[in-house]
Amino acid sequence: MMHECYQIWAQLEHEAGTQLHRQTGLLLLGMKENQELKTIQANLSRQRVEHQCLSSEELKQRFPNIRLPRGEVGLLDNSGGVIYAYKALRALQDAIRQLGGIVRDGEKVVEINPGLLVTVKTTSRSYQAKSLVITAGPWTNQLLRPLGIELPLQTLRINVCYWREMVPGSYGVSQAFPCFLWLGLCPHHIYGLPTGEYPGLMKV
């Protein structure tokens, strides 16, 4: 599915006339025996996605500004990258409008009633449609619970920090620094994005 997704993003970029996606690669870090890392590597191999397995020494040579406290190894998925969220959202909204759709901002959904036509009640009015796609993130179960449906979702509140580079450009996409995902370092994964959209600031 990811291959098809990249094609669709490329099509939207072309239609919007602006860059929405930046291919940087995704570096997964973890201990050699980490089962999740092994599973991801197996999936990449099975789907024939270009990737590289990097030893601790190879990581130090290739990415000297990453410190590996426990001798982690790396898995570099060359197809990974960054979606510029704000630009992508604007492009999607513009595409919806161009196709005759309507974007309603600032309306909270308060009730969903299934039926031959689905009825959605908001704080402003009601809508009906043949089908409904729910993309409510952490509020999904709040909408589904009255319908007798509850998904096994775990909501986490995370801190998003931007760190200024000590050496300008050292963590930038121009230096081929990838996105990264650190597995097993703490109860939850740690991810980071290279500098680019906000020059000199790295998101972690």
N, C-alpha and C positions, 0 to 999 in steps of 0.2 A: 504493500500500500504506500510506503514512503516514496518509492520511485514515482508513482502516480501523483502523489502530493507535490513533489518538487516540480513536476510538469505543470500542475495547476497554478502553483505560485508563480512560475515563470510566465504563464499566460496572463495572470492578473497584473504582474509587473509590466508586461508589454502594454496592456490596456491602460494602466494607470500612468505609464510614462515616468515611473520613479522606482528606485531600488527598494525592495521590500525584504529581500533575503540576502544574507552574506554567508557564503560558504567558508567556514574557518576550520572545520574539522572538530571532532569532539573527543577529548582525551578522558578516558575513564581510568581512575586510579584506585588501587586496592591491593590487599595482600594476595599473593599468588594463589592461596587456597580459598579465596573468597568465592563462594558458590554462585553468587549473582554475577560476578565478573565472568566466571566460566560459562554461565548460561548465555550471557550476552555475546560472548565470543563465538559460541556454538551457533547462535542464531545468525550472526553476521556471516559465518562460513556457509551455513545452509542456504541463506538467501544470496550468496555470492556478492556480498557488499565488500568493497575494497577496505581493508583494515590492516593494521600492523600491531603485533605484540612486542612490547618494549620491556626489556629487563630494567632493573634499577639503575645499572650503569648506563644503559642507553638513554634512559630518561634524563639522567644528570647531564649527559653530553648534549642532548638535543634541547632540553629545557632547563638550563642551569639556574634559572631564577625560581624554580619550584623546589622546595625543601621536602624531603621524604623522611619523616621521623622514624618510620618503622621498616624501611626497606621495601616500600610498595613497588609494584610493577604497573605497567600501563597498557592500555588498549586504545589505539587511535583509530576512530571511525572517520575516514576521510570525507564522508558525505555530510557530516554534521555541520551545523551552522546556526546563525541567529536570524530570527524573524524580528524586524523592527515593528514592535507591537502597535505603537500609535499610528504609524504610517499605514500598516496593514489594515487596521480597523477602519481608518478613513477610506482606504481604497475599496474595501468590501462594502462599506455603506454607499459609496458613490456608485459601485457596480449594481447594487440592489436598486437604487433609484433609477439608474439608466435602463434597467429591465422592467421598470414600471412598479417596483415595490415601494413601500412606505416605511421609513424609519421613525419610530416613536421613542423619543428620549424622555426620561424623567417620569415614566409611568410604572409604578410598582404593581406586579402581578399579585393579586390577592386570592384568586380562586380559579381552578381549572375544572371544568365539567365535561367528561368524555361523553360521546354519543355518536350518532350518525354524522353530526357536525360537532367538532370540539368547540366549546365556549370558554373563552378566557376573559375573566373579569379583572380589570385594573382599577387603580385609584381614580381613573378618569372616565372609563367607558368599558363596553364589552365588545369582544371580537369573536367571529366564528370562522372556522376553517375546516377543511377535510382532514388535515393532519397538523401535528404540532411538534416542533423540535424544541426540547428544553435544554438550554445551555446556561444553567443558573449557578454553576460552580458549587461553592460550599453551601448554598441555599437550596440545592436540588431536593434534598429530602424534606425540607420544609414545605415544598410544593407538592411532593409526591405522597407524603404521609396521609393526607386526607383521602387519597385514592386507594389506600391499602397497600401501597408500594413503598419499600425502603431499600435503598441500595447500600452496600457495605462500603460507605465512604468514610474516610478519616480526614477530618479537617484540621489543618495545622496553621497556626499563626507564625509567620516567619519574619525575621528582620531582614530588610534589604539594605545593604550598605554599599556606598561607592567609596573606593579607596584611591587616593591620589598616588600616581606612580612616583617613586623616588627618582627613577631615571626615566625621563620622558620617552615614550615609545616602546619601552621594554616589554610591556604587556599588550602591545597593539596588534591589530590584524595585519598591519604592514610588516611586522616582524614574524608573521606566521604563527603567532601565539593562538592556540585554539580555545574554544569553550572547554570547560572541564567539569567533571562530576566525580567527587571523592566518595568512595563507598566504604562504609564500615569505620569511619574515623570517629563518629559519634552516633547516638541513637538514630539520627536521620542523616540523609546525604547532604553534602555541601556542594553547591555548584557555583560556577563563576563564568563571567563573560569577558572577553578581551575588550580593551578600550577601542572606541571607534565612533559610536553614535555620540558619546560625550567625551571629547578628546581629553586624554590625561586621567580619566576616571575609570576604574575597573569595578564592575559590579560583582559582588559576592553575596 
